[in-house]
Amino acid sequence: MVKPDPLAAKFSSDAYLGFDFGNKKIGVAVGYADTGIASPLQTLRSLNQVPDWDAIGKLIAEWRPLGLVVGISRQQDGSDNIVTPRMQKFCRQLNGRYNLPVHQIDETLTTFAAKQLLFDDLKVSAGKLWAVQDQLAAQLILQSWFNEFADNAKRQDEERK
């Protein structure tokens, strides 16, 4: 788990949290728009398919992000799949609960890529894989968003403050 830099929190306001939403687990990553680098943070468990709002609230209070980024899964043709509506509901709930901008980005194959990296390339055991794959997927989601959209979105998010 990445520990927040106490000085960075006082001087930097360009943190973003990224989320890989799942019914059982939610991977979380953190990154800064100025550096454009995302890091895996932790995996939160859901109870009866309900996100752990207390844990998410603590992360938001601790990191004080400028915005949130959520990966949205779609079919290859761009249409919604069976989980897309739940992901969009999660986005609306994040925005409603924390009054922060929520950016959505296509997350197609991020969990697959995370599993492949961890299992094939880094030789992580299957047991450990289950615990960390979602936070790595969240890192890939947030990093992709930084690579594509961060500069424009940061300006808009700062204007909303």
Residue, then its C-alpha position, 0 to 999 in steps of 0.5 A: m500500500v502506498k503511504p501518503d506523503p504528509l508534505a505532499a498533501k499540504f502542498s499538492s492538490d492535483a491527486y486523483l484516485g482511480f477505481d476498478f469497480g467490481n461486485k466483490k472487490i474495488g481496486v484503488a490507485v492514486g496518482y498526481a496529474d503533475t507527474g502523470i504517474a499512477s500507483p496501486l493503492q489497495t483493494l477494498r472488499s464489497l459486502n453483498q455487492v455494496p461498496d465499502w463507503d466508509a473505506i472510500g470516504k477515508l481514502i478521499a479524506e486522506w488523499r484529498p483528490l481533485g477528482l476521481v477516475v472510474g474504469i467503465s467496462r463495455q462490449q467490444d462494439g462500445s455497447d453496454n455489457i451486463v456490468t456497465p449500469r452498475m459501474q455508472k451507478f457507482c460513478r453517480q454515487l461517488n459524485g453524490r457522496y463526495n461532490l467530486p468530479v468523476h471521470q469515466i474511461d474505458e477499462t476494457l481488458t485492464t483486469f486481464a492485463a493486470k493478471q497477465l502482468l502479475f502472473d506471467d511476467l512477475k510470477v505472482s502466486a494465484g493466491k496473491l494475484w487475487a488480492v492485488q490484481d484489482q489495485l493494479a487494474a485501477q493503476l492501469i485505468l488511472q494511468s491510461w486516463f493521465n496519458e489521454f485526458a489529465d491536462n484538460a480535465k485538471r484545468q476543468d476540475e480546478e475551475r469547479k473548486 
